[in-house]
Amino acid sequence: ERAEAVDAATAALPEAQRLAIILRRFEAMPYDDIAVVLKISVPAVKSLLFRAREDLRERLKGFLAEG
């Protein structure tokens, strides 16, 4: 159930944030490589990841508070 909630929350992210999260968390890709793939700077990657994590935290807060 938790995995489904995380998958749904990740799928609901804006595309760039979703890609950054997938590349970082699931592919263990370093920031430099993510920047190349997304054709953005490393600081932009860090910003995308920060916003994505904040968004995920907000989307999952009800679910995470339960367990």
PQR file with spaces between the fields and no chain letter, atoms N, CA, C, O and H, PARSE charges and radii, in Angstrom:
ATOM       1  N    GLU     1       0.829   -1.203    0.000 -0.4000 1.5000
ATOM       2  CA   GLU     1       0.000    0.000    0.000 -0.0000 2.0000
ATOM       3  C    GLU     1       0.872    1.265    0.000  0.5500 1.7000
ATOM       4  O    GLU     1       0.582    2.233   -0.704 -0.5500 1.4000
ATOM       5  N    ARG     2       1.925    1.236    0.790 -0.4000 1.5000
ATOM       6  CA   ARG     2       2.826    2.390    0.840 -0.0000 2.0000
ATOM       7  C    ARG     2       3.484    2.618   -0.508  0.5500 1.7000
ATOM       8  O    ARG     2       3.586    3.754   -0.970 -0.5500 1.4000
ATOM       9  H    ARG     2       2.160    0.450    1.362  0.4000 1.0000
ATOM      10  N    ALA     3       3.930    1.541   -1.139 -0.4000 1.5000
ATOM      11  CA   ALA     3       4.575    1.661   -2.455 -0.0000 2.0000
ATOM      12  C    ALA     3       3.609    2.252   -3.474  0.5500 1.7000
ATOM      13  O    ALA     3       4.003    3.069   -4.306 -0.5500 1.4000
ATOM      14  H    ALA     3       3.847    0.618   -0.763  0.4000 1.0000
ATOM      15  N    GLU     4       2.350    1.842   -3.413 -0.4000 1.5000
ATOM      16  CA   GLU     4       1.352    2.393   -4.334 -0.0000 2.0000
ATOM      17  C    GLU     4       1.155    3.888   -4.096  0.5500 1.7000
ATOM      18  O    GLU     4       1.019    4.655   -5.049 -0.5500 1.4000
ATOM      19  H    GLU     4       2.029    1.177   -2.738  0.4000 1.0000
ATOM      20  N    ALA     5       1.139    4.299   -2.843 -0.4000 1.5000
ATOM      21  CA   ALA     5       0.970    5.721   -2.531 -0.0000 2.0000
ATOM      22  C    ALA     5       2.161    6.530   -3.036  0.5500 1.7000
ATOM      23  O    ALA     5       1.993    7.618   -3.587 -0.5500 1.4000
ATOM      24  H    ALA     5       1.249    3.676   -2.069  0.4000 1.0000
ATOM      25  N    VAL     6       3.361    5.994   -2.845 -0.4000 1.5000
ATOM      26  CA   VAL     6       4.566    6.683   -3.315 -0.0000 2.0000
ATOM      27  C    VAL     6       4.570    6.746   -4.841  0.5500 1.7000
ATOM      28  O    VAL     6       4.903    7.781   -5.417 -0.5500 1.4000
ATOM      29  H    VAL     6       3.498    5.111   -2.398  0.4000 1.0000
ATOM      30  N    ASP     7       4.206    5.655   -5.493 -0.4000 1.5000
ATOM      31  CA   ASP     7       4.142    5.632   -6.957 -0.0000 2.0000
ATOM      32  C    ASP     7       3.141    6.655   -7.480  0.5500 1.7000
ATOM      33  O    ASP     7       3.430    7.377   -8.434 -0.5500 1.4000
ATOM      34  H    ASP     7       3.935    4.814   -5.025  0.4000 1.0000
ATOM      35  N    ALA     8       1.965    6.719   -6.859 -0.4000 1.5000
ATOM      36  CA   ALA     8       0.933    7.667   -7.290 -0.0000 2.0000
ATOM      37  C    ALA     8       1.390    9.103   -7.067  0.5500 1.7000
ATOM      38  O    ALA     8       1.186    9.960   -7.928 -0.5500 1.4000
ATOM      39  H    ALA     8       1.730    6.132   -6.084  0.4000 1.0000
ATOM      40  N    ALA     9       2.007    9.373   -5.917 -0.4000 1.5000
ATOM      41  CA   ALA     9       2.488   10.724   -5.624 -0.0000 2.0000
ATOM      42  C    ALA     9       3.598   11.120   -6.594  0.5500 1.7000
ATOM      43  O    ALA     9       3.645   12.261   -7.054 -0.5500 1.4000
ATOM      44  H    ALA     9       2.172    8.678   -5.218  0.4000 1.0000
ATOM      45  N    THR    10       4.481   10.190   -6.900 -0.4000 1.5000
ATOM      46  CA   THR    10       5.570   10.460   -7.846 -0.0000 2.0000
ATOM      47  C    THR    10       5.004   10.722   -9.236  0.5500 1.7000
ATOM      48  O    THR    10       5.454   11.636   -9.927 -0.5500 1.4000
ATOM      49  H    THR    10       4.442    9.263   -6.526  0.4000 1.0000
ATOM      50  N    ALA    11       4.031    9.935   -9.646 -0.4000 1.5000
ATOM      51  CA   ALA    11       3.431   10.104  -10.964 -0.0000 2.0000
ATOM      52  C    ALA    11       2.726   11.452  -11.103  0.5500 1.7000
ATOM      53  O    ALA    11       2.600   11.975  -12.210 -0.5500 1.4000
ATOM      54  H    ALA    11       3.665    9.193   -9.085  0.4000 1.0000
ATOM      55  N    ALA    12       2.269   12.013   -9.989 -0.4000 1.5000
ATOM      56  CA   ALA    12       1.545   13.283  -10.017 -0.0000 2.0000
ATOM      57  C    ALA    12       2.475   14.498  -10.069  0.5500 1.7000
ATOM      58  O    ALA    12       2.012   15.621  -10.272 -0.5500 1.4000
ATOM      59  H    ALA    12       2.371   11.588   -9.090  0.4000 1.0000
ATOM      60  N    LEU    13       3.769   14.285   -9.888 -0.4000 1.5000
ATOM      61  CA   LEU    13       4.721   15.397   -9.943 -0.0000 2.0000
ATOM      62  C    LEU    13       4.814   15.966  -11.358  0.5500 1.7000
ATOM      63  O    LEU    13       4.553   15.264  -12.335 -0.5500 1.4000
ATOM      64  H    LEU    13       4.145   13.373   -9.723  0.4000 1.0000
ATOM      65  N    PRO    14       5.189   17.244  -11.461 -0.5600 1.5000
ATOM      66  CA   PRO    14       5.499   17.772  -12.792  0.2800 2.0000
ATOM      67  C    PRO    14       6.619   16.935  -13.432  0.5500 1.7000
ATOM      68  O    PRO    14       7.461   16.372  -12.731 -0.5500 1.4000
ATOM      69  N    GLU    15       6.617   16.863  -14.746 -0.4000 1.5000
ATOM      70  CA   GLU    15       7.518   15.954  -15.454 -0.0000 2.0000
ATOM      71  C    GLU    15       8.987   16.103  -15.059  0.5500 1.7000
ATOM      72  O    GLU    15       9.648   15.100  -14.788 -0.5500 1.4000
ATOM      73  H    GLU    15       5.933   17.320  -15.315  0.4000 1.0000
ATOM      74  N    ALA    16       9.508   17.316  -15.019 -0.4000 1.5000
ATOM      75  CA   ALA    16      10.933   17.502  -14.715 -0.0000 2.0000
ATOM      76  C    ALA    16      11.248   17.027  -13.299  0.5500 1.7000
ATOM      77  O    ALA    16      12.278   16.393  -13.070 -0.5500 1.4000
ATOM      78  H    ALA    16       8.972   18.130  -15.239  0.4000 1.0000
ATOM      79  N    GLN    17      10.367   17.330  -12.352 -0.4000 1.5000
ATOM      80  CA   GLN    17      10.577   16.879  -10.975 -0.0000 2.0000
ATOM      81  C    GLN    17      10.515   15.357  -10.906  0.5500 1.7000
ATOM      82  O    GLN    17      11.337   14.729  -10.239 -0.5500 1.4000
ATOM      83  H    GLN    17       9.530   17.845  -12.538  0.4000 1.0000
ATOM      84  N    ARG    18       9.544   14.767  -11.592 -0.4000 1.5000
ATOM      85  CA   ARG    18       9.388   13.310  -11.594 -0.0000 2.0000
ATOM      86  C    ARG    18      10.640   12.644  -12.159  0.5500 1.7000
ATOM      87  O    ARG    18      11.150   11.685  -11.578 -0.5500 1.4000
ATOM      88  H    ARG    18       8.876   15.277  -12.134  0.4000 1.0000
ATOM      89  N    LEU    19      11.131   13.145  -13.279 -0.4000 1.5000
ATOM      90  CA   LEU    19      12.332   12.561  -13.878 -0.0000 2.0000
ATOM      91  C    LEU    19      13.539   12.689  -12.958  0.5500 1.7000
ATOM      92  O    LEU    19      14.315   11.745  -12.807 -0.5500 1.4000
ATOM      93  H    LEU    19      10.717   13.923  -13.750  0.4000 1.0000
ATOM      94  N    ALA    20      13.695   13.850  -12.348 -0.4000 1.5000
ATOM      95  CA   ALA    20      14.828   14.060  -11.437 -0.0000 2.0000
ATOM      96  C    ALA    20      14.760   13.087  -10.257  0.5500 1.7000
ATOM      97  O    ALA    20      15.771   12.495   -9.879 -0.5500 1.4000
ATOM      98  H    ALA    20      13.065   14.617  -12.471  0.4000 1.0000
ATOM      99  N    ILE    21      13.578   12.927   -9.683 -0.4000 1.5000
ATOM     100  CA   ILE    21      13.413   12.000   -8.554 -0.0000 2.0000
ATOM     101  C    ILE    21      13.702   10.561   -8.984  0.5500 1.7000
ATOM     102  O    ILE    21      14.402    9.826   -8.287 -0.5500 1.4000
ATOM     103  H    ILE    21      12.757   13.409   -9.990  0.4000 1.0000
ATOM     104  N    ILE    22      13.169   10.172  -10.113 -0.4000 1.5000
ATOM     105  CA   ILE    22      13.383    8.798  -10.591 -0.0000 2.0000
ATOM     106  C    ILE    22      14.860    8.541  -10.841  0.5500 1.7000
ATOM     107  O    ILE    22      15.395    7.508  -10.438 -0.5500 1.4000
ATOM     108  H    ILE    22      12.601   10.769  -10.680  0.4000 1.0000
ATOM     109  N    LEU    23      15.512    9.477  -11.503 -0.4000 1.5000
ATOM     110  CA   LEU    23      16.937    9.287  -11.802 -0.0000 2.0000
ATOM     111  C    LEU    23      17.779    9.258  -10.529  0.5500 1.7000
ATOM     112  O    LEU    23      18.727    8.479  -10.429 -0.5500 1.4000
ATOM     113  H    LEU    23      15.078   10.316  -11.831  0.4000 1.0000
ATOM     114  N    ARG    24      17.443   10.089   -9.573 -0.4000 1.5000
ATOM     115  CA   ARG    24      18.231   10.160   -8.339 -0.0000 2.0000
ATOM     116  C    ARG    24      17.941    8.992   -7.405  0.5500 1.7000
ATOM     117  O    ARG    24      18.862    8.298   -6.974 -0.5500 1.4000
ATOM     118  H    ARG    24      16.673   10.722   -9.654  0.4000 1.0000
ATOM     119  N    ARG    25      16.665    8.770   -7.090 -0.4000 1.5000
ATOM     120  CA   ARG    25      16.305    7.780   -6.075 -0.0000 2.0000
ATOM     121  C    ARG    25      16.315    6.343   -6.589  0.5500 1.7000
ATOM     122  O    ARG    25      16.767    5.433   -5.895 -0.5500 1.4000
ATOM     123  H    ARG    25      15.917    9.334   -7.441  0.4000 1.0000
ATOM     124  N    PHE    26      15.821    6.146   -7.795 -0.4000 1.5000
ATOM     125  CA   PHE    26      15.656    4.781   -8.280 -0.0000 2.0000
ATOM     126  C    PHE    26      16.799    4.317   -9.167  0.5500 1.7000
ATOM     127  O    PHE    26      17.052    3.117   -9.276 -0.5500 1.4000
ATOM     128  H    PHE    26      15.454    6.885   -8.360  0.4000 1.0000
ATOM     129  N    GLU    27      17.489    5.255   -9.800 -0.4000 1.5000
ATOM     130  CA   GLU    27      18.625    4.905  -10.652 -0.0000 2.0000
ATOM     131  C    GLU    27      19.962    5.257   -9.988  0.5500 1.7000
ATOM     132  O    GLU    27      21.026    4.958  -10.531 -0.5500 1.4000
ATOM     133  H    GLU    27      17.283    6.229   -9.711  0.4000 1.0000
ATOM     134  N    ALA    28      19.904    5.891   -8.813 -0.4000 1.5000
ATOM     135  CA   ALA    28      21.103    6.283   -8.051 -0.0000 2.0000
ATOM     136  C    ALA    28      22.074    7.107   -8.897  0.5500 1.7000
ATOM     137  O    ALA    28      23.291    6.966   -8.780 -0.5500 1.4000
ATOM     138  H    ALA    28      19.040    6.134   -8.371  0.4000 1.0000
ATOM     139  N    MET    29      21.523    7.953   -9.735 -0.4000 1.5000
ATOM     140  CA   MET    29      22.336    8.755  -10.645 -0.0000 2.0000
ATOM     141  C    MET    29      22.858   10.006   -9.913  0.5500 1.7000
ATOM     142  O    MET    29      22.103   10.651   -9.186 -0.5500 1.4000
ATOM     143  H    MET    29      20.534    8.067   -9.829  0.4000 1.0000
ATOM     144  N    PRO    30      24.125   10.346  -10.097 -0.5600 1.5000
ATOM     145  CA   PRO    30      24.664   11.563   -9.473  0.2800 2.0000
ATOM     146  C    PRO    30      24.079   12.826  -10.121  0.5500 1.7000
ATOM     147  O    PRO    30      23.593   12.800  -11.252 -0.5500 1.4000
ATOM     148  N    TYR    31      24.143   13.917   -9.376 -0.4000 1.5000
ATOM     149  CA   TYR    31      23.603   15.197   -9.851 -0.0000 2.0000
ATOM     150  C    TYR    31      24.158   15.587  -11.220  0.5500 1.7000
ATOM     151  O    TYR    31      23.417   16.051  -12.087 -0.5500 1.4000
ATOM     152  H    TYR    31      24.538   13.938   -8.457  0.4000 1.0000
ATOM     153  N    ASP    32      25.450   15.399  -11.408 -0.4000 1.5000
ATOM     154  CA   ASP    32      26.075   15.778  -12.681 -0.0000 2.0000
ATOM     155  C    ASP    32      25.436   15.044  -13.862  0.5500 1.7000
ATOM     156  O    ASP    32      25.178   15.637  -14.909 -0.5500 1.4000
ATOM     157  H    ASP    32      26.052   15.022  -10.704  0.4000 1.0000
ATOM     158  N    ASP    33      25.188   13.754  -13.677 -0.4000 1.5000
ATOM     159  CA   ASP    33      24.589   12.967  -14.756 -0.0000 2.0000
ATOM     160  C    ASP    33      23.130   13.355  -14.996  0.5500 1.7000
ATOM     161  O    ASP    33      22.674   13.403  -16.138 -0.5500 1.4000
ATOM     162  H    ASP    33      25.398   13.272  -12.826  0.4000 1.0000
ATOM     163  N    ILE    34      22.412   13.626  -13.925 -0.4000 1.5000
ATOM     164  CA   ILE    34      21.018   14.074  -14.066 -0.0000 2.0000
ATOM     165  C    ILE    34      20.978   15.384  -14.844  0.5500 1.7000
ATOM     166  O    ILE    34      20.115   15.581  -15.699 -0.5500 1.4000
ATOM     167  H    ILE    34      22.783   13.587  -12.997  0.4000 1.0000
ATOM     168  N    ALA    35      21.918   16.279  -14.542 -0.4000 1.5000
ATOM     169  CA   ALA    35      21.987   17.561  -15.240 -0.0000 2.0000
ATOM     170  C    ALA    35      22.184   17.356  -16.739  0.5500 1.7000
ATOM     171  O    ALA    35      21.576   18.055  -17.550 -0.5500 1.4000
ATOM     172  H    ALA    35      22.619   16.119  -13.847  0.4000 1.0000
ATOM     173  N    VAL    36      23.024   16.408  -17.101 -0.4000 1.5000
ATOM     174  CA   VAL    36      23.262   16.123  -18.523 -0.0000 2.0000
ATOM     175  C    VAL    36      21.992   15.571  -19.173  0.5500 1.7000
ATOM     176  O    VAL    36      21.599   16.018  -20.250 -0.5500 1.4000
ATOM     177  H    VAL    36      23.518   15.840  -16.442  0.4000 1.0000
ATOM     178  N    VAL    37      21.360   14.610  -18.522 -0.4000 1.5000
ATOM     179  CA   VAL    37      20.154   13.992  -19.074 -0.0000 2.0000
ATOM     180  C    VAL    37      19.041   15.031  -19.258  0.5500 1.7000
ATOM     181  O    VAL    37      18.376   15.063  -20.294 -0.5500 1.4000
ATOM     182  H    VAL    37      21.680   14.247  -17.647  0.4000 1.0000
ATOM     183  N    LEU    38      18.848   15.873  -18.246 -0.4000 1.5000
ATOM     184  CA   LEU    38      17.766   16.857  -18.295 -0.0000 2.0000
ATOM     185  C    LEU    38      18.164   18.149  -19.009  0.5500 1.7000
ATOM     186  O    LEU    38      17.333   19.028  -19.237 -0.5500 1.4000
ATOM     187  H    LEU    38      19.388   15.847  -17.405  0.4000 1.0000
ATOM     188  N    LYS    39      19.444   18.249  -19.356 -0.4000 1.5000
ATOM     189  CA   LYS    39      19.977   19.436  -20.043 -0.0000 2.0000
ATOM     190  C    LYS    39      19.754   20.709  -19.228  0.5500 1.7000
ATOM     191  O    LYS    39      19.288   21.728  -19.740 -0.5500 1.4000
ATOM     192  H    LYS    39      20.120   17.536  -19.171  0.4000 1.0000
ATOM     193  N    ILE    40      20.104   20.617  -17.935 -0.4000 1.5000
ATOM     194  CA   ILE    40      20.016   21.753  -17.023 -0.0000 2.0000
ATOM     195  C    ILE    40      21.287   21.766  -16.171  0.5500 1.7000
ATOM     196  O    ILE    40      22.084   20.830  -16.228 -0.5500 1.4000
ATOM     197  H    ILE    40      20.482   19.790  -17.520  0.4000 1.0000
ATOM     198  N    SER    41      21.474   22.816  -15.389 -0.4000 1.5000
ATOM     199  CA   SER    41      22.652   22.922  -14.532 -0.0000 2.0000
ATOM     200  C    SER    41      22.483   22.065  -13.274  0.5500 1.7000
ATOM     201  O    SER    41      21.372   21.670  -12.923 -0.5500 1.4000
ATOM     202  H    SER    41      20.826   23.576  -15.343  0.4000 1.0000
ATOM     203  N    VAL    42      23.597   21.789  -12.609 -0.4000 1.5000
ATOM     204  CA   VAL    42      23.553   21.037  -11.356 -0.0000 2.0000
ATOM     205  C    VAL    42      22.726   21.785  -10.302  0.5500 1.7000
ATOM     206  O    VAL    42      21.914   21.155   -9.624 -0.5500 1.4000
ATOM     207  H    VAL    42      24.500   22.110  -12.895  0.4000 1.0000
ATOM     208  N    PRO    43      22.901   23.115  -10.134 -0.5600 1.5000
ATOM     209  CA   PRO    43      22.030   23.810   -9.175  0.2800 2.0000
ATOM     210  C    PRO    43      20.543   23.678   -9.523  0.5500 1.7000
ATOM     211  O    PRO    43      19.704   23.606   -8.625 -0.5500 1.4000
ATOM     212  N    ALA    44      20.216   23.647  -10.808 -0.4000 1.5000
ATOM     213  CA   ALA    44      18.817   23.467  -11.212 -0.0000 2.0000
ATOM     214  C    ALA    44      18.327   22.062  -10.843  0.5500 1.7000
ATOM     215  O    ALA    44      17.168   21.886  -10.465 -0.5500 1.4000
ATOM     216  H    ALA    44      20.898   23.705  -11.537  0.4000 1.0000
ATOM     217  N    VAL    45      19.203   21.072  -10.953 -0.4000 1.5000
ATOM     218  CA   VAL    45      18.849   19.707  -10.539 -0.0000 2.0000
ATOM     219  C    VAL    45      18.548   19.692   -9.047  0.5500 1.7000
ATOM     220  O    VAL    45      17.548   19.121   -8.613 -0.5500 1.4000
ATOM     221  H    VAL    45      20.144   21.215  -11.260  0.4000 1.0000
ATOM     222  N    LYS    46      19.410   20.319   -8.272 -0.4000 1.5000
ATOM     223  CA   LYS    46      19.208   20.352   -6.821 -0.0000 2.0000
ATOM     224  C    LYS    46      17.898   21.053   -6.468  0.5500 1.7000
ATOM     225  O    LYS    46      17.184   20.625   -5.561 -0.5500 1.4000
ATOM     226  H    LYS    46      20.222   20.783   -8.624  0.4000 1.0000
ATOM     227  N    SER    47      17.592   22.111   -7.176 -0.4000 1.5000
ATOM     228  CA   SER    47      16.339   22.834   -6.953 -0.0000 2.0000
ATOM     229  C    SER    47      15.141   21.958   -7.310  0.5500 1.7000
ATOM     230  O    SER    47      14.168   21.899   -6.557 -0.5500 1.4000
ATOM     231  H    SER    47      18.173   22.458   -7.913  0.4000 1.0000
ATOM     232  N    LEU    48      15.206   21.289   -8.438 -0.4000 1.5000
ATOM     233  CA   LEU    48      14.120   20.384   -8.838 -0.0000 2.0000
ATOM     234  C    LEU    48      13.903   19.296   -7.800  0.5500 1.7000
ATOM     235  O    LEU    48      12.765   18.995   -7.440 -0.5500 1.4000
ATOM     236  H    LEU    48      15.996   21.337   -9.050  0.4000 1.0000
ATOM     237  N    LEU    49      14.977   18.714   -7.324 -0.4000 1.5000
ATOM     238  CA   LEU    49      14.865   17.650   -6.332 -0.0000 2.0000
ATOM     239  C    LEU    49      14.298   18.173   -5.022  0.5500 1.7000
ATOM     240  O    LEU    49      13.488   17.501   -4.384 -0.5500 1.4000
ATOM     241  H    LEU    49      15.902   18.959   -7.617  0.4000 1.0000
ATOM     242  N    PHE    50      14.716   19.359   -4.620 -0.4000 1.5000
ATOM     243  CA   PHE    50      14.177   19.950   -3.395 -0.0000 2.0000
ATOM     244  C    PHE    50      12.670   20.139   -3.523  0.5500 1.7000
ATOM     245  O    PHE    50      11.906   19.745   -2.641 -0.5500 1.4000
ATOM     246  H    PHE    50      15.375   19.904   -5.139  0.4000 1.0000
ATOM     247  N    ARG    51      12.251   20.748   -4.636 -0.4000 1.5000
ATOM     248  CA   ARG    51      10.816   20.984   -4.837 -0.0000 2.0000
ATOM     249  C    ARG    51      10.043   19.682   -4.946  0.5500 1.7000
ATOM     250  O    ARG    51       8.928   19.577   -4.435 -0.5500 1.4000
ATOM     251  H    ARG    51      12.871   21.068   -5.353  0.4000 1.0000
ATOM     252  N    ALA    52      10.620   18.694   -5.602 -0.4000 1.5000
ATOM     253  CA   ALA    52       9.956   17.392   -5.738 -0.0000 2.0000
ATOM     254  C    ALA    52       9.789   16.728   -4.376  0.5500 1.7000
ATOM     255  O    ALA    52       8.732   16.172   -4.077 -0.5500 1.4000
ATOM     256  H    ALA    52      11.526   18.779   -6.017  0.4000 1.0000
ATOM     257  N    ARG    53      10.821   16.786   -3.562 -0.4000 1.5000
ATOM     258  CA   ARG    53      10.736   16.174   -2.224 -0.0000 2.0000
ATOM     259  C    ARG    53       9.702   16.882   -1.361  0.5500 1.7000
ATOM     260  O    ARG    53       8.945   16.244   -0.630 -0.5500 1.4000
ATOM     261  H    ARG    53      11.680   17.238   -3.805  0.4000 1.0000
ATOM     262  N    GLU    54       9.679   18.207   -1.454 -0.4000 1.5000
ATOM     263  CA   GLU    54       8.670   18.963   -0.705 -0.0000 2.0000
ATOM     264  C    GLU    54       7.264   18.598   -1.173  0.5500 1.7000
ATOM     265  O    GLU    54       6.357   18.420   -0.360 -0.5500 1.4000
ATOM     266  H    GLU    54      10.295   18.725   -2.048  0.4000 1.0000
ATOM     267  N    ASP    55       7.092   18.489   -2.473 -0.4000 1.5000
ATOM     268  CA   ASP    55       5.795   18.131   -3.044 -0.0000 2.0000
ATOM     269  C    ASP    55       5.395   16.725   -2.591  0.5500 1.7000
ATOM     270  O    ASP    55       4.254   16.509   -2.183 -0.5500 1.4000
ATOM     271  H    ASP    55       7.829   18.633   -3.134  0.4000 1.0000
ATOM     272  N    LEU    56       6.320   15.777   -2.659 -0.4000 1.5000
ATOM     273  CA   LEU    56       6.030   14.412   -2.222 -0.0000 2.0000
ATOM     274  C    LEU    56       5.681   14.370   -0.735  0.5500 1.7000
ATOM     275  O    LEU    56       4.748   13.679   -0.326 -0.5500 1.4000
ATOM     276  H    LEU    56       7.247   15.952   -2.990  0.4000 1.0000
ATOM     277  N    ARG    57       6.428   15.106    0.056 -0.4000 1.5000
ATOM     278  CA   ARG    57       6.161   15.157    1.494 -0.0000 2.0000
ATOM     279  C    ARG    57       4.741   15.663    1.748  0.5500 1.7000
ATOM     280  O    ARG    57       4.023   15.119    2.587 -0.5500 1.4000
ATOM     281  H    ARG    57       7.186   15.668   -0.276  0.4000 1.0000
ATOM     282  N    GLU    58       4.347   16.699    1.023 -0.4000 1.5000
ATOM     283  CA   GLU    58       3.002   17.261    1.173 -0.0000 2.0000
ATOM     284  C    GLU    58       1.940   16.253    0.724  0.5500 1.7000
ATOM     285  O    GLU    58       0.932   16.062    1.404 -0.5500 1.4000
ATOM     286  H    GLU    58       4.931   17.140    0.341  0.4000 1.0000
ATOM     287  N    ARG    59       2.170   15.618   -0.412 -0.4000 1.5000
ATOM     288  CA   ARG    59       1.186   14.660   -0.948 -0.0000 2.0000
ATOM     289  C    ARG    59       1.044   13.425   -0.069  0.5500 1.7000
ATOM     290  O    ARG    59      -0.026   12.820   -0.008 -0.5500 1.4000
ATOM     291  H    ARG    59       2.988   15.773   -0.964  0.4000 1.0000
ATOM     292  N    LEU    60       2.115   13.058    0.604 -0.4000 1.5000
ATOM     293  CA   LEU    60       2.110   11.825    1.397 -0.0000 2.0000
ATOM     294  C    LEU    60       1.954   12.050    2.895  0.5500 1.7000
ATOM     295  O    LEU    60       1.974   11.088    3.663 -0.5500 1.4000
ATOM     296  H    LEU    60       2.984   13.550    0.554  0.4000 1.0000
ATOM     297  N    LYS    61       1.798   13.304    3.331 -0.4000 1.5000
ATOM     298  CA   LYS    61       1.791   13.568    4.759 -0.0000 2.0000
ATOM     299  C    LYS    61       0.664   12.860    5.491  0.5500 1.7000
ATOM     300  O    LYS    61       0.870   12.381    6.606 -0.5500 1.4000
ATOM     301  H    LYS    61       1.782   14.086    2.708  0.4000 1.0000
ATOM     302  N    GLY    62      -0.511   12.781    4.904 -0.4000 1.5000
ATOM     303  CA   GLY    62      -1.604   12.065    5.531 -0.0000 2.0000
ATOM     304  C    GLY    62      -1.302   10.584    5.647  0.5500 1.7000
ATOM     305  O    GLY    62      -1.560    9.961    6.677 -0.5500 1.4000
ATOM     306  H    GLY    62      -0.678   13.171    3.998  0.4000 1.0000
ATOM     307  N    PHE    63      -0.763   10.040    4.598 -0.4000 1.5000
ATOM     308  CA   PHE    63      -0.415    8.624    4.572 -0.0000 2.0000
ATOM     309  C    PHE    63       0.712    8.314    5.554  0.5500 1.7000
ATOM     310  O    PHE    63       0.654    7.319    6.276 -0.5500 1.4000
ATOM     311  H    PHE    63      -0.553   10.546    3.761  0.4000 1.0000
ATOM     312  N    LEU    64       1.731    9.164    5.579 -0.4000 1.5000
ATOM     313  CA   LEU    64       2.885    8.933    6.437 -0.0000 2.0000
ATOM     314  C    LEU    64       2.537    9.129    7.911  0.5500 1.7000
ATOM     315  O    LEU    64       3.124    8.471    8.770 -0.5500 1.4000
ATOM     316  H    LEU    64       1.778    9.972    4.993  0.4000 1.0000
ATOM     317  N    ALA    65       1.610   10.008    8.216 -0.4000 1.5000
ATOM     318  CA   ALA    65       1.205   10.239    9.598 -0.0000 2.0000
ATOM     319  C    ALA    65       0.529    9.012   10.182  0.5500 1.7000
ATOM     320  O    ALA    65       0.558    8.800   11.394 -0.5500 1.4000
ATOM     321  H    ALA    65       1.133   10.543    7.518  0.4000 1.0000
ATOM     322  N    GLU    66      -0.082    8.199    9.322 -0.4000 1.5000
ATOM     323  CA   GLU    66      -0.772    7.003    9.794 -0.0000 2.0000
ATOM     324  C    GLU    66       0.204    5.904   10.203  0.5500 1.7000
ATOM     325  O    GLU    66      -0.063    5.147   11.136 -0.5500 1.4000
ATOM     326  H    GLU    66      -0.106    8.371    8.337  0.4000 1.0000
ATOM     327  N    GLY    67       1.321    5.819    9.512 -0.4000 1.5000
ATOM     328  CA   GLY    67       2.185    4.676    9.772 -0.0000 2.0000
ATOM     329  C    GLY    67       3.531    5.102   10.137  0.5500 1.7000
ATOM     330  O    GLY    67       4.396    4.263   10.392 -0.5500 1.4000
ATOM     331  H    GLY    67       1.538    6.434    8.753  0.4000 1.0000
